[in-house]
Amino acid sequence: MSLSFKNRIAFHYMIATAVIMAIAFVSIFFVVQRTVIRNLDNDLSYEAKKHTGEITITGDSILFKNKAEWEEREHREIHVNPVFIQLIDNKGRLMDKSPNLKEQYLPFKDTKLGGHFDAMLSSKAIRQVQLPIEQNGKVVGYILSAMSSESALSIIQKLRNTLILSYLVILFGLYFISRSLAGRSIKPVKNVTDTITRITTHNLKERVELPQNKDEIHELSTGFNALLERIEDAIEREKQFTSDASHELRTPLATLRGTLEILIRKPRTQQEYEEKVRYSLLEIERMTRILEQLLMLARLDGGLIKENKMVPLTQLIHESLSRFDGEISAKGLIIDLSLEGHENFTVPQFYTNLIFDNLLSNAIKYSKEGSPITIGIQKLGDQMVCRIEDEGIGIEEQDIQHVYGNFYRSDALNHKHISGIGLGLSIAKKSADAIHAKLEIESVLHKGTTVSIVF
């Protein structure tokens, strides 16, 4: 069955309500039926016991006392719901009966002694009870009491018809009411659907309007907006990567092409070929570094790196220093370490390696020859701080807030002799964010820079 979401809600609600109503209506019907029949049975038992006191037993005969007065009362009074009384002996023979029975007889069922049952009298429904008559502890006969049950059955039948009709009318009305309410309830969902339909890669800025009530629809809208944020961020990262890669690779590719075109214009000496090939290899190496760092940034932005290994910070520092041993020796730099007492402090290996390698690389590149680089660890409250301090060229104060941007290099025109593409601090910052660490930079132009990693 193909139904709209609104109709399915209404249908399921109607089914659930129909079951509950059916249970309630059936319960009402049987409670009323039992109450009506029980009241009728109570009246019958009362009448049978009352008339038992008006019986006289003579020999084998069981008769009513003052039968003449009873007959006279029957002629004088009008009985809306008359009670029929009949006496029989223990062999089932008729002994006596109330005048209102006239020529009719009440049926006798020896299997229903002391119980109530339905019977027929002159083609009309009656309710009957039959009780034993005892003399000296011995059953000598039975008294049968009955009255019409047509009125009670009529009430029960009318109640049944009323409940069935009400059930159908209520269900019919309930379907349209629930359908209307379902339509109003899913209106926020329709708004979400309309917004999703409108959103494309060209208008990712649009968001789903949040409903006033903080219910499941609010959670759905909030979750969808968060999803849009992530999609937009992913697309922006892709655009940024494409833009950065094309921008940064354009220059080395143009240089490489120009170099090769010069080589093929005319024959060259062996030395010239070797010189141009070496130059081309340097450009290729530069492009490789750019791509590696761009890919690293993309992986950091996308959260694709899962860190699970913890190692001592002091161990990472020594490993990083060993990797830059050649550059340190070439510039005659002095490394001053202050790591004692913190050998047990552990950090995420992958991200901390990225942070420290990039910060140490910058400290080496921008330090003056023969100057010191101080590396120390200090505990401040519940934080551990690692500082890398150099006495290099420093950073202008207005540039400090921009140094984490991709490809940004402070005063790059005056430092053309220092290699770099401006991605190191960006990678370090994103790595620090990934492990909830902070980078703090203090610098004085021409005097040096101190970078603190706050774990």
C-alpha angles and dihedrals in degrees: 000000000000109000131161118252090253092052092046091055091049092046095049091045090050092049092050092047091045091056092048092046092047091053091046095046094045089049091050091049095051093043092052092043092051091046094051094046092044091053089049091049091048090054091049093050090048093051093047093051092043093054092044086075090056094060127106123196118207116173107304093343125099112192141162120256118237092012090164092058090048092053091047090050090050090056093045102045133058114227116202093188106016123201117227118212127189134176126208133172125241090272093057096254118144113253104169142334142194116274093242090067089067106171095348127100132208114236116247122218114182089194091063100056109152091004136103124237142164121258142161129250119183089343091305127115117251137175116227143188129185125199130186121250112220132198121183090348092306127112107239099168148328138261116217120201124187141164136181115280095187093100092050092045090049091054091048092048093049090049090051093050092046092051093048093049092045090048093055094043093048092048091049092050092040092058093057093042092049090045090054092046091046089053090053092044095053094044091099088051089053089051089053090049092050091050092049089051092053096047117095134156088275097057105034089139091079116100136194113261110245116234119237095241115073095226136124091294089054090052090048092050092045091049092048092050089050089051090051089051091054092046091049091048091049092050091046090051090050091050091046092050092049092047094046094046094048092045097048098039094048094075099048091043091051090047091048092048092048091050093051093046090054090051094056098045093083140348115288136198121258090252092053092050092050092048094051092044091052089049090050091050090053090053091048089050089050091051090049091054091048093051093046092052093044090051090048090053090049091051092048092048092048094048090233095142116085113199118204108145121091121196134170113279091223089058092053091049092053091046092051092048090052091053091055095040092114095052091045092052093044091058095037092236121176115226114207112192126194104178104128118133096020101080092117097055107109130199137182104283103214100046096039090051090055092048096047096041092053095044093046091046090055092046090053095044096048098038120103117246113276093010123132129254113203120204119184143161123216133176115226112181108301092343131088115213125198115193128197111193127183136175095223135126094298130211128274111251095239090053097056093083091054101045094095092061119106114269093359115145121178113237090347095169092064093048103049090134090064111083121226143109102220101252101104099086091041090056091045092051094049091046090052091050090052092060095035093250126137133227118212121186126198118178141167117198113252091002105072148266135264120200119190124199108203112200 
